[in-house]
Amino acid sequence: MASSQSESQDSQQPPSGLQLYSYWRSSCSFRVRIALNLKGLDYEYKAVNLLKGEQFSPDFSKLNPISYVPVLVDGDIVVADSFAIILYLEEKYPQHPLLPLDPQKKAINIQAASIVSSSIQPLQNISVLKYVEDKVSSEEKIAWAQNHIGKGFTALEKLLHKYAGKYATGDEVLLADLFLAPQIHASITRFNLDMAQFPLLSRLHEAYNLLPAFQAASPERQSDYLKP
């Protein structure tokens, strides 16, 4: 769980601890916070205010040249991009595995995560929405996001219907869940998406809300949270 101090909770964690550069509302950061919590890794939360442009500061740009959150610092190792960070954590801190051994199930988890990370989230990030708002209107910004989220959610409903159990691909929390939970949360709280058309994802959303690791990672629980 996030901490103001770099105290180790796991024998595999380096003495210097982990640092996560994050923004409370970032769904990409949300994914990594869930992974850290599930693996029982303590970390120092380093807030980066995207609305104030702190991601473009020289110091942060040294950590991630593309100026996106999240960034994980693990001793001398710096990893940016939520997918890369989660795979790094999976390799170095194998407790609570996020990828199953079964090849097909692993592929489905990666496919579902990729739909979120490449076909939904990039089309609703701050820079894209600002461009749509500036070029068209603030109303069109929401419609744009809802349209692209809806396309992705329709695909996910079709993909997961024969694999889902209590969670996305069975009865264990795995990689797909880490990507789905933040996206569904944002779709409801930021973009007012009608989830009635997505019954499977709605059920998963309810299940995620009961998990302590997901609750602690939620935007509303972060130290830099600002009520919209």
C-alpha atoms as one frame of an Amber mdcrd trajectory, in Angstrom:
protein
   0.000   0.000   0.000   1.119   3.562  -0.522   3.254   5.056   2.192   4.945
   8.358   2.934   8.058   6.445   3.880  10.103   3.887   1.985   9.683   0.980
   4.380   9.997  -2.567   3.088   7.213  -5.091   3.662   8.693  -7.824   1.518
  12.080  -9.509   1.706  12.466  -9.131  -2.061  11.947  -5.384  -1.967  15.156
  -3.337  -2.069  16.094  -1.353   1.055  15.510   1.909  -0.778  11.888   0.929
  -1.409   9.717   1.644  -4.390   8.543   5.014  -5.640   5.507   5.453  -7.856
   5.032   8.681  -9.761   1.291   8.856 -10.130  -1.737  11.073 -10.649  -4.884
  10.236  -8.730  -7.177  10.261 -11.759  -4.842   8.441 -14.135  -6.289   5.042
 -14.981  -2.812   3.900 -16.021  -1.481   4.769 -12.557  -4.529   3.085 -11.011
  -3.528  -0.205 -12.699  -0.069  -0.114 -11.200  -1.356   0.796  -7.735  -3.552
  -2.307  -7.841  -0.594  -4.479  -8.859   1.583  -3.125  -6.056  -1.192  -3.689
  -3.529  -1.930  -7.230  -4.682   1.746  -8.113  -4.416   1.952  -6.596  -0.929
   4.629  -4.085  -1.921   4.966  -0.893   0.046   5.774   2.178  -2.007   6.175
   5.918  -1.754   3.511   7.834  -3.637   4.956  10.706  -5.677   2.109  12.880
  -6.939   2.415  14.445 -10.397  -0.288  17.013 -11.147  -1.110  16.551 -14.817
  -3.458  19.519 -14.941  -0.650  21.802 -13.789   1.743  20.307 -16.330   4.143
  18.862 -13.761   4.749  15.914 -16.090   6.620  18.279 -18.418   9.140  19.391
 -15.813  12.799  18.674 -16.629  13.127  16.346 -13.633  10.141  14.234 -14.602
  11.094  14.187 -18.276  14.381  12.579 -17.260  12.353   9.713 -15.784  10.016
   9.403 -18.766  10.869  11.311 -21.965   7.277  11.092 -23.213   6.087  12.791
 -19.999   3.355  10.329 -19.011   2.524   8.775 -15.665   3.026   6.293 -14.156
   6.729   5.855 -13.557   8.136   3.302 -11.120  11.537   3.759  -9.481  12.973
   0.613  -7.924  16.393   1.491  -6.588  18.486   2.302  -9.662  15.853   0.953
 -12.046  13.330   3.285 -13.683  10.376   1.841 -15.591   7.703   3.894 -17.338
   4.403   2.813 -18.949   1.850   0.890 -16.909   2.055  -2.299 -18.987   5.848
  -2.365 -18.742   5.736  -1.634 -15.022   3.267  -4.416 -14.292   5.292  -6.934
 -16.307   8.440  -5.810 -14.477   6.722  -6.288 -11.123   5.487  -9.695 -12.252
   9.032 -10.807 -13.050  10.789  -9.358 -10.019   8.096  -9.836  -7.385   6.341
 -13.100  -8.273   4.055 -13.229  -5.242   0.378 -13.155  -6.287   1.023 -13.994
  -9.965  -0.923 -11.843 -12.412  -0.399 -14.054 -15.459  -1.604 -17.679 -15.466
   0.556 -20.546 -16.660  -2.028 -21.778 -19.160  -1.020 -20.295 -22.558  -4.552
 -19.625 -23.766  -5.658 -18.012 -20.530  -2.497 -15.912 -20.471  -3.170 -14.775
 -24.039  -6.757 -13.793 -23.211  -5.537 -11.728 -20.261  -3.001  -9.938 -22.433
  -5.576  -9.417 -25.191  -8.111  -7.881 -22.804  -5.443  -5.665 -21.246  -4.325
  -4.573 -24.709  -7.848  -3.602 -25.753  -7.974  -1.243 -22.795  -4.434   0.075
 -23.107  -4.316   0.551 -26.875  -7.910   0.864 -28.127  -9.698   2.710 -25.307
  -7.531   4.649 -22.869  -5.339   6.546 -25.366  -8.478   8.013 -26.976  -9.695
   9.486 -23.694  -6.501  10.851 -22.194  -6.114  14.496 -21.257  -4.278  15.656
 -24.376  -6.735  14.026 -26.789  -9.796  15.317 -24.968  -8.345  18.808 -24.817
  -7.727  18.721 -28.557 -11.322  17.635 -29.235 -12.639  20.317 -26.888 -10.515
  23.037 -28.489 -11.333  22.018 -32.053 -15.023  21.174 -31.572 -16.698  21.625
 -28.173 -16.743  20.418 -24.569 -19.958  18.492 -25.286 -18.301  16.648 -28.173
 -15.409  15.736 -25.888 -17.684  13.565 -23.744 -19.454  12.085 -26.770 -16.050
  11.231 -28.279 -14.955   9.409 -25.142 -18.260   7.558 -24.758 -18.131   6.405
 -28.379 -14.642   4.937 -28.157 -15.169   3.422 -24.724 -18.386   1.850 -25.959
 -16.611   0.229 -28.914 -13.968  -1.222 -26.639 -16.463  -2.420 -24.039 -18.544
  -4.137 -26.722 -15.447  -6.042 -27.822 -14.555  -6.952 -24.239 -18.046  -8.279
 -23.534 -17.726 -10.584 -26.564 -14.185 -11.641 -25.712 -14.732 -12.446 -22.060
 -18.207 -13.971 -21.978 -16.937 -17.567 -22.201 -13.978 -17.064 -19.865 -15.356
 -14.915 -17.047 -16.024 -16.314 -13.612 -16.029 -14.201 -10.504 -13.496 -12.021
 -12.318 -12.588 -11.368 -15.965 -11.026 -14.716 -16.865 -12.062 -16.970 -14.001
 -12.155 -16.910 -10.225  -8.710 -15.376  -9.693  -7.691 -11.740 -10.041  -5.325
 -11.591 -12.995  -3.814  -9.081 -15.415  -7.037  -8.334 -17.303  -8.744  -7.263
 -14.089  -6.051  -4.668 -13.370  -6.802  -2.999 -16.692 -10.567  -3.382 -16.620
 -11.242  -2.014 -13.147  -9.762   1.480 -13.693 -11.311   1.779 -17.141 -14.782
   0.888 -15.918 -14.387   3.241 -12.951 -13.392   6.134 -15.234 -16.186   5.367
 -17.679 -18.741   5.718 -14.913 -17.300   8.563 -12.852 -15.757  10.738 -15.593
 -17.722   9.999 -18.742 -21.180   9.030 -17.444 -21.309   5.963 -19.654 -24.530
   3.947 -19.495 -23.278   0.596 -18.224 -26.648  -1.140 -18.620 -25.537  -2.217
 -22.103 -22.495  -3.971 -20.626 -23.806  -6.495 -18.078 -20.625  -8.531 -17.753
 -18.426  -5.507 -17.146 -20.996  -4.108 -14.714 -20.858  -7.329 -12.711 -17.069
  -7.241 -12.684 -17.166  -3.641 -11.496 -19.211  -4.681  -8.475 -16.782  -7.509
  -7.708 -13.747  -5.225  -7.937 -15.314  -2.746  -5.537 -15.257  -5.414  -2.812
 -11.512  -6.086  -3.022  -9.267  -4.238  -0.523  -6.353  -3.982  -2.975  -8.633
  -2.288  -5.509 -10.277  -0.073  -2.913  -6.916   1.214  -1.641  -5.801   1.934
  -5.218  -8.931   3.885  -6.181  -8.565   7.531  -7.194 -10.613   8.742  -4.260
  -8.173   7.174  -1.789  -5.037   8.874  -3.119  -3.272  11.693  -1.278  -3.566
  14.067  -4.257  -7.276  13.408  -4.843  -9.338  16.462  -5.666 -13.114  16.200
  -5.777 -14.240  17.041  -9.338
